[in-house]
């Protein structure tokens, strides 16, 4: 028998199946663009390839949050203050924005729990 996902396609329900793609587990600005090319304009679900039963699933509801969620999930650090930076307000605003997005994501979909799977994933 065909795999379950093929059955959905063969039965004529392809439009109901979310679009999916596999990307390298390395942050880049191109990664963000590539994910949105596949995901389109709606919410986006990030899922580790080699995991099952919702391990490592992170939902990104708003397009403007994807960059920051990917930075967090892939181990990028929050904005770092440049020692030559005289403009404290830019650093404070960037840090506040990062903290807000991280807190909202954690409250909404258990980001902290799901990130443990990302950190332990070998692929």
The first five atom37 places (N, CA, C, CB, O) and aatype in JSON, in Angstrom:
{
  "aatype": [20, 20, 20, 20, 20, 20, 20, 20, 20, 20, 20, 20, 20, 20, 20, 20, 20, 20, 20, 20, 20, 20, 20, 20, 20, 20, 20, 20, 20, 20, 20, 20, 20, 20, 20, 20, 20, 20, 20, 20, 20, 20, 20, 20, 20, 20, 20, 20, 20, 20, 20, 20, 20, 20, 20, 20, 20, 20, 20, 20, 20, 20, 20, 20, 20, 20, 20, 20, 20, 20, 20, 20, 20, 20, 20, 20, 20, 20, 20, 20, 20, 20, 20, 20, 20, 20, 20, 20, 20, 20, 20, 20, 20, 20, 20, 20, 20, 20, 20, 20, 20, 20, 20, 20, 20, 20, 20, 20, 20, 20, 20, 20, 20, 20, 20, 20, 20, 20, 20, 20, 20, 20, 20],
  "atom_mask": [
    [1, 1, 1, 1, 1],
    [1, 1, 1, 1, 1],
    [1, 1, 1, 1, 1],
    [1, 1, 1, 1, 1],
    [1, 1, 1, 1, 1],
    [1, 1, 1, 1, 1],
    [1, 1, 1, 1, 1],
    [1, 1, 1, 1, 1],
    [1, 1, 1, 1, 1],
    [1, 1, 1, 1, 1],
    [1, 1, 1, 1, 1],
    [1, 1, 1, 1, 1],
    [1, 1, 1, 1, 1],
    [1, 1, 1, 1, 1],
    [1, 1, 1, 1, 1],
    [1, 1, 1, 1, 1],
    [1, 1, 1, 1, 1],
    [1, 1, 1, 1, 1],
    [1, 1, 1, 1, 1],
    [1, 1, 1, 1, 1],
    [1, 1, 1, 1, 1],
    [1, 1, 1, 1, 1],
    [1, 1, 1, 1, 1],
    [1, 1, 1, 1, 1],
    [1, 1, 1, 1, 1],
    [1, 1, 1, 1, 1],
    [1, 1, 1, 1, 1],
    [1, 1, 1, 1, 1],
    [1, 1, 1, 1, 1],
    [1, 1, 1, 1, 1],
    [1, 1, 1, 1, 1],
    [1, 1, 1, 1, 1],
    [1, 1, 1, 1, 1],
    [1, 1, 1, 1, 1],
    [1, 1, 1, 1, 1],
    [1, 1, 1, 1, 1],
    [1, 1, 1, 1, 1],
    [1, 1, 1, 1, 1],
    [1, 1, 1, 1, 1],
    [1, 1, 1, 1, 1],
    [1, 1, 1, 1, 1],
    [1, 1, 1, 1, 1],
    [1, 1, 1, 1, 1],
    [1, 1, 1, 1, 1],
    [1, 1, 1, 1, 1],
    [1, 1, 1, 1, 1],
    [1, 1, 1, 1, 1],
    [1, 1, 1, 1, 1],
    [1, 1, 1, 1, 1],
    [1, 1, 1, 1, 1],
    [1, 1, 1, 1, 1],
    [1, 1, 1, 1, 1],
    [1, 1, 1, 1, 1],
    [1, 1, 1, 1, 1],
    [1, 1, 1, 1, 1],
    [1, 1, 1, 1, 1],
    [1, 1, 1, 1, 1],
    [1, 1, 1, 1, 1],
    [1, 1, 1, 1, 1],
    [1, 1, 1, 1, 1],
    [1, 1, 1, 1, 1],
    [1, 1, 1, 1, 1],
    [1, 1, 1, 1, 1],
    [1, 1, 1, 1, 1],
    [1, 1, 1, 1, 1],
    [1, 1, 1, 1, 1],
    [1, 1, 1, 1, 1],
    [1, 1, 1, 1, 1],
    [1, 1, 1, 1, 1],
    [1, 1, 1, 1, 1],
    [1, 1, 1, 1, 1],
    [1, 1, 1, 1, 1],
    [1, 1, 1, 1, 1],
    [1, 1, 1, 1, 1],
    [1, 1, 1, 1, 1],
    [1, 1, 1, 1, 1],
    [1, 1, 1, 1, 1],
    [1, 1, 1, 1, 1],
    [1, 1, 1, 1, 1],
    [1, 1, 1, 1, 1],
    [1, 1, 1, 1, 1],
    [1, 1, 1, 1, 1],
    [1, 1, 1, 1, 1],
    [1, 1, 1, 1, 1],
    [1, 1, 1, 1, 1],
    [1, 1, 1, 1, 1],
    [1, 1, 1, 1, 1],
    [1, 1, 1, 1, 1],
    [1, 1, 1, 1, 1],
    [1, 1, 1, 1, 1],
    [1, 1, 1, 1, 1],
    [1, 1, 1, 1, 1],
    [1, 1, 1, 1, 1],
    [1, 1, 1, 1, 1],
    [1, 1, 1, 1, 1],
    [1, 1, 1, 1, 1],
    [1, 1, 1, 1, 1],
    [1, 1, 1, 1, 1],
    [1, 1, 1, 1, 1],
    [1, 1, 1, 1, 1],
    [1, 1, 1, 1, 1],
    [1, 1, 1, 1, 1],
    [1, 1, 1, 1, 1],
    [1, 1, 1, 1, 1],
    [1, 1, 1, 1, 1],
    [1, 1, 1, 1, 1],
    [1, 1, 1, 1, 1],
    [1, 1, 1, 1, 1],
    [1, 1, 1, 1, 1],
    [1, 1, 1, 1, 1],
    [1, 1, 1, 1, 1],
    [1, 1, 1, 1, 1],
    [1, 1, 1, 1, 1],
    [1, 1, 1, 1, 1],
    [1, 1, 1, 1, 1],
    [1, 1, 1, 1, 1],
    [1, 1, 1, 1, 1],
    [1, 1, 1, 1, 1],
    [1, 1, 1, 1, 1],
    [1, 1, 1, 1, 1],
    [1, 1, 1, 1, 1],
    [1, 1, 1, 1, 1],
    [1, 1, 1, 1, 1]
  ],
  "atom_positions": [
    [[0.85, -1.19, 0.0], [0.0, 0.0, 0.0], [0.89, 1.25, 0.0], [-0.96, 0.0, 1.23], [1.99, 1.22, 0.54]],
    [[0.4, 2.33, -0.61], [1.22, 3.55, -0.68], [1.36, 4.2, 0.7], [0.59, 4.56, -1.67], [0.51, 4.0, 1.57]],
    [[2.44, 4.96, 0.89], [2.59, 5.68, 2.17], [1.37, 6.57, 2.4], [3.9, 6.52, 2.18], [0.74, 7.0, 1.44]],
    [[1.04, 6.86, 3.67], [-0.17, 7.66, 3.97], [-0.2, 8.99, 3.24], [-0.26, 7.9, 5.46], [-1.27, 9.41, 2.79]],
    [[0.93, 9.66, 3.13], [0.89, 10.97, 2.46], [0.58, 10.82, 0.97], [2.23, 11.69, 2.64], [-0.03, 11.72, 0.38]],
    [[0.99, 9.72, 0.36], [0.64, 9.48, -1.05], [-0.85, 9.24, -1.2], [1.43, 8.28, -1.61], [-1.45, 9.66, -2.19]],
    [[-1.46, 8.57, -0.23], [-2.9, 8.31, -0.29], [-3.7, 9.6, -0.32], [-3.33, 7.48, 0.9], [-4.7, 9.69, -1.03]],
    [[-3.25, 10.59, 0.43], [-3.92, 11.9, 0.44], [-3.83, 12.51, -0.96], [-3.28, 12.85, 1.51], [-4.81, 13.05, -1.48]],
    [[-2.65, 12.44, -1.55], [-2.47, 13.01, -2.89], [-3.28, 12.25, -3.93], [-0.98, 13.0, -3.28], [-3.95, 12.84, -4.78]],
    [[-3.2, 10.92, -3.86], [-3.91, 10.09, -4.83], [-5.43, 10.24, -4.74], [-3.53, 8.63, -4.64], [-6.13, 10.06, -5.73]],
    [[-5.94, 10.56, -3.55], [-7.39, 10.73, -3.36], [-7.87, 12.1, -3.82], [-7.75, 10.52, -1.9], [-9.06, 12.39, -3.74]],
    [[-6.96, 12.95, -4.3], [-7.37, 14.26, -4.8], [-7.39, 15.36, -3.76], [-8.7, 14.15, -5.41], [-7.99, 16.41, -3.99]],
    [[-6.75, 15.13, -2.63], [-6.75, 16.13, -1.56], [-5.42, 16.86, -1.44], [-7.1, 15.48, -0.24], [-5.08, 17.35, -0.36]],
    [[-4.68, 16.94, -2.5], [-3.36, 17.58, -2.47], [-3.43, 19.02, -1.98], [-2.72, 17.55, -3.85], [-2.49, 19.5, -1.33]],
    [[-4.51, 19.71, -2.28], [-4.63, 21.11, -1.87], [-4.72, 21.26, -0.35], [-5.85, 21.74, -2.52], [-4.46, 22.34, 0.18]],
    [[-5.1, 20.19, 0.35], [-5.22, 20.24, 1.8], [-3.91, 19.94, 2.51], [-6.28, 19.27, 2.26], [-3.76, 20.23, 3.7]],
    [[-2.97, 19.36, 1.8], [-1.68, 18.99, 2.39], [-0.77, 20.22, 2.4], [-1.02, 17.81, 1.61], [-0.58, 20.86, 1.36]],
    [[-0.2, 20.54, 3.55], [0.71, 21.7, 3.6], [1.94, 21.47, 2.72], [1.14, 21.98, 5.04], [2.41, 20.35, 2.58]],
    [[2.44, 22.54, 2.16], [3.68, 22.46, 1.38], [4.83, 22.22, 2.35], [3.91, 23.75, 0.54], [4.82, 22.73, 3.47]],
    [[5.82, 21.47, 1.91], [6.94, 21.14, 2.79], [8.24, 21.15, 2.01], [6.72, 19.78, 3.45], [8.25, 20.97, 0.79]],
    [[9.33, 21.35, 2.71], [10.66, 21.3, 2.12], [11.67, 20.99, 3.21], [11.01, 22.64, 1.4], [11.38, 21.14, 4.4]],
    [[12.84, 20.55, 2.8], [13.92, 20.26, 3.74], [15.01, 21.3, 3.52], [14.48, 18.81, 3.54], [15.4, 21.6, 2.39]],
    [[15.5, 21.86, 4.63], [16.52, 22.89, 4.59], [17.68, 22.51, 5.5], [15.94, 24.27, 4.99], [17.5, 21.74, 6.44]],
    [[18.87, 23.05, 5.23], [20.0, 22.8, 6.15], [19.72, 23.43, 7.51], [21.33, 23.35, 5.57], [19.03, 24.45, 7.61]],
    [[20.24, 22.82, 8.54], [20.01, 23.3, 9.91], [21.09, 24.32, 10.28], [20.01, 22.11, 10.92], [21.74, 24.21, 11.32]],
    [[21.25, 25.31, 9.42], [22.22, 26.39, 9.62], [21.54, 27.71, 9.3], [23.49, 26.18, 8.72], [20.95, 27.86, 8.22]],
    [[21.61, 28.65, 10.22], [20.93, 29.93, 10.01], [21.62, 30.76, 8.92], [20.89, 30.73, 11.31], [22.84, 30.81, 8.83]],
    [[20.8, 31.39, 8.09], [21.25, 32.41, 7.14], [20.04, 33.22, 6.71], [21.97, 31.76, 5.89], [18.9, 32.77, 6.84]],
    [[20.29, 34.4, 6.2], [19.18, 35.21, 5.69], [18.5, 34.5, 4.52], [19.69, 36.61, 5.24], [17.29, 34.62, 4.34]],
    [[19.28, 33.76, 3.73], [18.71, 33.01, 2.62], [17.78, 31.91, 3.13], [19.83, 32.39, 1.76], [16.77, 31.62, 2.48]],
    [[18.1, 31.31, 4.26], [17.21, 30.3, 4.84], [15.84, 30.89, 5.13], [17.82, 29.72, 6.13], [14.81, 30.27, 4.83]],
    [[15.82, 32.08, 5.72], [14.55, 32.73, 6.04], [13.74, 32.95, 4.76], [14.79, 34.09, 6.76], [12.55, 32.65, 4.71]],
    [[14.39, 33.47, 3.72], [13.69, 33.71, 2.44], [13.19, 32.39, 1.84], [14.64, 34.42, 1.44], [12.07, 32.32, 1.34]],
    [[14.02, 31.36, 1.89], [13.64, 30.07, 1.31], [12.44, 29.45, 2.02], [14.81, 29.1, 1.35], [11.55, 28.9, 1.38]],
    [[12.42, 29.55, 3.34], [11.29, 29.0, 4.1], [10.01, 29.71, 3.69], [11.53, 29.14, 5.63], [8.99, 29.06, 3.48]],
    [[10.05, 31.04, 3.57], [8.83, 31.76, 3.2], [8.41, 31.52, 1.76], [9.02, 33.24, 3.42], [7.23, 31.61, 1.43]],
    [[9.39, 31.22, 0.88], [9.01, 30.88, -0.49], [8.15, 29.62, -0.51], [10.27, 30.69, -1.38], [7.22, 29.51, -1.3]],
    [[8.48, 28.67, 0.36], [7.72, 27.43, 0.43], [6.44, 27.62, 1.24], [8.58, 26.32, 1.06], [5.37, 27.15, 0.83]],
    [[6.53, 28.31, 2.38], [5.4, 28.43, 3.29], [4.31, 29.35, 2.78], [5.86, 28.92, 4.63], [3.14, 29.18, 3.11]],
    [[4.68, 30.33, 1.98], [3.68, 31.29, 1.52], [3.42, 32.34, 2.58], [2.39, 30.58, 1.15], [4.31, 32.66, 3.37]],
    [[2.22, 32.87, 2.62], [1.93, 34.01, 3.49], [1.32, 33.63, 4.83], [1.01, 34.94, 2.79], [1.19, 34.49, 5.7]],
    [[0.94, 32.39, 5.01], [0.28, 32.0, 6.26], [1.26, 31.57, 7.33], [-0.68, 30.88, 6.0], [2.47, 31.77, 7.18]],
    [[0.76, 31.0, 8.41], [1.63, 30.49, 9.46], [2.57, 29.42, 8.91], [0.79, 29.93, 10.62], [2.29, 28.78, 7.9]],
    [[3.67, 29.24, 9.59], [4.7, 28.31, 9.16], [5.0, 27.35, 10.3], [5.99, 29.06, 8.7], [5.09, 27.77, 11.46]],
    [[5.16, 26.07, 9.99], [5.5, 25.08, 11.0], [6.91, 24.59, 10.71], [4.48, 23.9, 11.02], [7.19, 24.07, 9.63]],
    [[7.79, 24.75, 11.7], [9.16, 24.24, 11.59], [9.2, 22.88, 12.28], [10.2, 25.24, 12.22], [8.72, 22.74, 13.4]],
    [[9.77, 21.89, 11.61], [9.79, 20.53, 12.16], [11.12, 19.9, 11.82], [8.61, 19.66, 11.6], [11.6, 20.01, 10.69]],
    [[11.73, 19.25, 12.79], [12.95, 18.51, 12.54], [12.64, 17.27, 11.71], [13.64, 18.13, 13.87], [11.65, 16.58, 11.96]],
    [[13.48, 16.99, 10.72], [13.21, 15.87, 9.8], [13.2, 14.51, 10.47], [14.23, 15.87, 8.7], [12.33, 13.69, 10.17]],
    [[14.12, 14.26, 11.36], [14.29, 12.92, 11.91], [13.52, 12.7, 13.21], [15.75, 12.65, 12.14], [13.81, 11.75, 13.94]],
    [[12.56, 13.54, 13.51], [11.81, 13.42, 14.76], [10.37, 13.02, 14.47], [11.84, 14.75, 15.55], [9.85, 13.26, 13.38]],
    [[9.74, 12.4, 15.46], [8.35, 11.96, 15.33], [7.54, 12.44, 16.52], [8.27, 10.43, 15.21], [8.1, 12.94, 17.5]],
    [[6.24, 12.28, 16.43], [5.3, 12.6, 17.5], [5.44, 14.04, 18.0], [5.48, 11.64, 18.65], [5.45, 14.28, 19.21]],
    [[5.55, 14.97, 17.11], [5.59, 16.41, 17.42], [6.83, 16.86, 18.17], [4.39, 16.77, 18.22], [6.83, 17.97, 18.71]],
    [[7.85, 16.07, 18.23], [9.09, 16.5, 18.87], [9.78, 17.54, 18.0], [10.04, 15.28, 19.12], [10.07, 17.29, 16.84]],
    [[10.04, 18.7, 18.56], [10.73, 19.75, 17.84], [9.86, 20.59, 16.94], [11.8, 19.16, 17.03], [10.38, 21.33, 16.1]],
    [[8.54, 20.52, 17.08], [7.65, 21.32, 16.25], [7.54, 22.73, 16.82], [6.24, 20.65, 16.15], [7.24, 22.91, 18.0]],
    [[7.78, 23.72, 15.97], [7.67, 25.12, 16.38], [6.78, 25.82, 15.36], [9.1, 25.81, 16.47], [7.04, 25.76, 14.16]],
    [[5.74, 26.48, 15.84], [4.82, 27.2, 14.96], [5.2, 28.67, 14.95], [3.35, 27.02, 15.42], [5.37, 29.29, 16.01]],
    [[5.34, 29.23, 13.76], [5.61, 30.65, 13.59], [4.37, 31.24, 12.94], [6.92, 30.91, 12.73], [4.1, 31.01, 11.76]],
    [[3.64, 32.01, 13.71], [2.36, 32.52, 13.22], [2.49, 33.74, 12.33], [1.47, 32.85, 14.37], [1.68, 33.93, 11.42]],
    [[3.5, 34.57, 12.58], [3.64, 35.82, 11.84], [4.97, 35.86, 11.1], [3.51, 37.02, 12.78], [6.02, 35.54, 11.66]],
    [[4.91, 36.25, 9.86], [6.08, 36.27, 8.99], [7.26, 37.01, 9.6], [5.71, 36.9, 7.66], [8.41, 36.57, 9.48]],
    [[6.99, 38.14, 10.26], [8.08, 38.94, 10.81], [8.8, 38.27, 11.98], [7.55, 40.29, 11.25], [9.85, 38.74, 12.4]],
    [[8.25, 37.18, 12.52], [8.88, 36.47, 13.63], [9.82, 35.36, 13.17], [7.81, 35.89, 14.52], [10.63, 34.89, 13.97]],
    [[9.74, 34.94, 11.91], [10.49, 33.78, 11.45], [12.0, 33.96, 11.64], [10.19, 33.51, 10.0], [12.67, 33.06, 12.13]],
    [[12.53, 35.1, 11.26], [13.97, 35.32, 11.37], [14.44, 35.11, 12.81], [14.33, 36.74, 10.89], [15.42, 34.42, 13.05]],
    [[13.74, 35.72, 13.74], [14.15, 35.62, 15.14], [13.96, 34.22, 15.71], [13.39, 36.62, 15.98], [14.79, 33.75, 16.48]],
    [[12.88, 33.55, 15.33], [12.66, 32.19, 15.81], [13.73, 31.25, 15.26], [11.25, 31.69, 15.41], [14.22, 30.39, 15.99]],
    [[14.1, 31.4, 14.0], [15.16, 30.57, 13.43], [16.5, 30.84, 14.1], [15.27, 30.8, 11.92], [17.27, 29.91, 14.36]],
    [[16.78, 32.09, 14.39], [18.03, 32.42, 15.1], [18.08, 31.72, 16.45], [18.16, 33.96, 15.3], [19.11, 31.16, 16.83]],
    [[16.96, 31.74, 17.17], [16.9, 31.1, 18.49], [17.03, 29.59, 18.33], [15.58, 31.46, 19.22], [17.83, 28.96, 19.02]],
    [[16.24, 29.01, 17.44], [16.21, 27.55, 17.27], [17.54, 27.0, 16.79], [15.12, 27.16, 16.3], [17.93, 25.88, 17.15]],
    [[18.25, 27.76, 15.97], [19.5, 27.27, 15.39], [20.73, 27.74, 16.16], [19.6, 27.7, 13.95], [21.86, 27.65, 15.66]],
    [[20.51, 28.26, 17.37], [21.63, 28.57, 18.24], [22.3, 29.9, 18.02], [22.63, 27.54, 18.09], [23.36, 30.17, 18.59]],
    [[21.7, 30.75, 17.22], [22.24, 32.1, 17.07], [21.95, 32.87, 18.35], [21.64, 32.83, 15.82], [20.92, 32.66, 18.98]],
    [[22.83, 33.74, 18.73], [22.61, 34.48, 19.98], [21.76, 35.72, 19.72], [23.96, 34.88, 20.61], [21.65, 36.18, 18.58]],
    [[21.17, 36.27, 20.79], [20.42, 37.51, 20.65], [21.37, 38.64, 20.23], [19.69, 37.87, 21.97], [22.59, 38.47, 20.27]],
    [[20.83, 39.8, 19.84], [21.68, 40.89, 19.39], [22.77, 41.21, 20.41], [20.84, 42.13, 19.11], [22.5, 41.36, 21.6]],
    [[24.0, 41.31, 19.92], [25.12, 41.62, 20.79], [25.47, 43.09, 20.67], [26.33, 40.74, 20.44], [25.41, 43.68, 19.58]],
    [[25.82, 43.67, 21.77], [26.17, 45.08, 21.79], [27.61, 45.24, 21.31], [25.99, 45.67, 23.2], [28.52, 44.6, 21.83]],
    [[27.8, 46.09, 20.34], [29.12, 46.42, 19.85], [29.75, 47.43, 20.81], [29.06, 47.0, 18.39], [29.12, 48.41, 21.19]],
    [[31.0, 47.18, 21.22], [31.65, 48.07, 22.19], [31.82, 49.48, 21.64], [33.0, 47.5, 22.59], [31.98, 50.43, 22.41]],
    [[31.8, 49.63, 20.33], [31.93, 50.95, 19.72], [30.58, 51.61, 19.47], [32.69, 50.85, 18.41], [30.51, 52.74, 18.98]],
    [[29.51, 50.91, 19.82], [28.17, 51.41, 19.56], [27.79, 52.48, 20.58], [27.14, 50.27, 19.58], [27.69, 52.19, 21.78]],
    [[27.6, 53.69, 20.12], [27.24, 54.79, 21.0], [25.74, 54.9, 21.17], [27.79, 56.11, 20.47], [25.26, 55.57, 22.09]],
    [[24.98, 54.26, 20.3], [23.53, 54.39, 20.32], [22.91, 53.28, 21.16], [22.96, 54.36, 18.89], [22.58, 52.21, 20.65]],
    [[22.75, 53.54, 22.46], [22.16, 52.56, 23.36], [20.73, 52.22, 22.97], [22.2, 53.06, 24.79], [20.29, 51.09, 23.17]],
    [[20.0, 53.17, 22.42], [18.59, 52.94, 22.14], [18.4, 51.85, 21.09], [17.93, 54.23, 21.67], [17.45, 51.07, 21.21]],
    [[19.25, 51.76, 20.08], [19.12, 50.73, 19.05], [19.34, 49.35, 19.67], [20.12, 50.96, 17.9], [18.61, 48.4, 19.37]],
    [[20.35, 49.23, 20.54], [20.62, 47.96, 21.2], [19.46, 47.56, 22.11], [21.93, 48.05, 22.01], [19.03, 46.41, 22.11]],
    [[18.96, 48.5, 22.88], [17.86, 48.24, 23.8], [16.61, 47.81, 23.03], [17.56, 49.49, 24.67], [15.93, 46.87, 23.42]],
    [[16.32, 48.5, 21.93], [15.14, 48.15, 21.14], [15.28, 46.77, 20.51], [14.9, 49.19, 20.05], [14.32, 45.99, 20.5]],
    [[16.46, 46.47, 19.98], [16.67, 45.15, 19.37], [16.57, 44.04, 20.41], [18.04, 45.1, 18.67], [15.97, 43.0, 20.15]],
    [[17.14, 44.26, 21.57], [17.08, 43.26, 22.63], [15.65, 43.08, 23.13], [18.01, 43.64, 23.79], [15.21, 41.96, 23.37]],
    [[14.95, 44.17, 23.3], [13.55, 44.11, 23.76], [12.7, 43.35, 22.74], [12.98, 45.54, 23.98], [11.87, 42.53, 23.13]],
    [[12.9, 43.62, 21.45], [12.14, 42.93, 20.4], [12.43, 41.42, 20.43], [12.49, 43.52, 19.01], [11.51, 40.61, 20.34]],
    [[13.71, 41.07, 20.55], [14.08, 39.66, 20.61], [13.42, 38.99, 21.81], [15.62, 39.51, 20.68], [12.86, 37.9, 21.67]],
    [[13.48, 39.63, 22.97], [12.9, 39.05, 24.18], [11.39, 38.9, 24.05], [13.23, 39.92, 25.4], [10.82, 37.9, 24.5]],
    [[10.74, 39.87, 23.44], [9.29, 39.81, 23.27], [8.89, 38.65, 22.36], [8.76, 41.13, 22.69], [7.98, 37.89, 22.7]],
    [[9.56, 38.51, 21.23], [9.25, 37.43, 20.29], [9.52, 36.07, 20.95], [10.09, 37.57, 19.0], [8.72, 35.15, 20.8]],
    [[10.63, 35.95, 21.67], [10.95, 34.68, 22.32], [9.91, 34.34, 23.38], [12.35, 34.75, 22.96], [9.48, 33.19, 23.49]],
    [[9.49, 35.33, 24.17], [8.49, 35.09, 25.21], [7.15, 34.7, 24.61], [8.34, 36.32, 26.1], [6.48, 33.8, 25.1]],
    [[6.74, 35.39, 23.54], [5.47, 35.07, 22.89], [5.5, 33.68, 22.3], [5.15, 36.1, 21.8], [4.54, 32.92, 22.42]],
    [[6.61, 33.33, 21.66], [6.71, 32.0, 21.06], [6.7, 30.92, 22.12], [7.99, 31.89, 20.22], [6.05, 29.88, 21.95]],
    [[7.4, 31.14, 23.22], [7.43, 30.14, 24.29], [6.06, 29.97, 24.91], [8.44, 30.55, 25.36], [5.65, 28.84, 25.2]],
    [[5.36, 31.05, 25.12], [4.02, 30.97, 25.72], [3.03, 30.32, 24.77], [3.53, 32.38, 26.11], [2.14, 29.59, 25.19]],
    [[3.19, 30.58, 23.49], [2.22, 30.12, 22.51], [2.41, 28.65, 22.16], [2.33, 30.95, 21.25], [1.42, 27.92, 22.02]],
    [[3.64, 28.2, 22.02], [3.82, 26.83, 21.53], [4.89, 26.04, 22.27], [4.16, 26.87, 20.07], [5.39, 25.05, 21.74]],
    [[5.25, 26.45, 23.47], [6.23, 25.69, 24.23], [7.6, 25.68, 23.58], [5.76, 24.29, 24.41], [8.25, 24.64, 23.53]],
    [[8.05, 26.81, 23.1], [9.3, 26.89, 22.35], [10.47, 26.31, 23.14], [9.6, 28.33, 21.99], [11.28, 25.57, 22.58]],
    [[10.56, 26.62, 24.42], [11.7, 26.14, 25.21], [11.76, 24.61, 25.19], [11.59, 26.64, 26.66], [12.84, 24.04, 25.03]],
    [[10.63, 23.96, 25.35], [10.61, 22.49, 25.33], [11.02, 21.97, 23.96], [9.22, 21.97, 25.71], [11.8, 21.03, 23.86]],
    [[10.48, 22.57, 22.91], [10.76, 22.09, 21.56], [12.22, 22.32, 21.17], [9.84, 22.78, 20.56], [12.78, 21.54, 20.4]],
    [[12.83, 23.39, 21.68], [14.22, 23.68, 21.33], [15.18, 22.63, 21.87], [14.61, 25.06, 21.86], [16.28, 22.47, 21.34]],
    [[14.8, 21.92, 22.91], [15.65, 20.82, 23.4], [15.83, 19.77, 22.31], [15.05, 20.17, 24.68], [16.91, 19.19, 22.18]],
    [[14.79, 19.53, 21.54], [14.9, 18.57, 20.44], [15.83, 19.11, 19.35], [13.52, 18.26, 19.85], [16.6, 18.35, 18.76]],
    [[15.75, 20.41, 19.08], [16.61, 21.01, 18.06], [18.07, 20.91, 18.49], [16.22, 22.49, 17.82], [18.94, 20.59, 17.68]],
    [[18.34, 21.17, 19.76], [19.71, 21.14, 20.26], [20.29, 19.73, 20.24], [19.77, 21.71, 21.68], [21.49, 19.56, 20.03]],
    [[19.45, 18.73, 20.45], [19.94, 17.34, 20.51], [19.89, 16.64, 19.17], [19.14, 16.56, 21.5], [20.42, 15.53, 19.05]],
    [[19.29, 17.24, 18.16], [19.17, 16.6, 16.85], [20.53, 16.48, 16.2], [18.21, 17.39, 15.94], [21.31, 17.44, 16.21]],
    [[20.82, 15.33, 15.66], [22.13, 15.08, 15.06], [22.21, 15.46, 13.59], [22.48, 13.64, 15.22], [23.3, 15.46, 13.02]],
    [[21.09, 15.77, 12.97], [21.09, 16.02, 11.51], [21.22, 17.49, 11.23], [19.82, 15.48, 10.86], [21.24, 17.9, 10.07]]
  ]
}
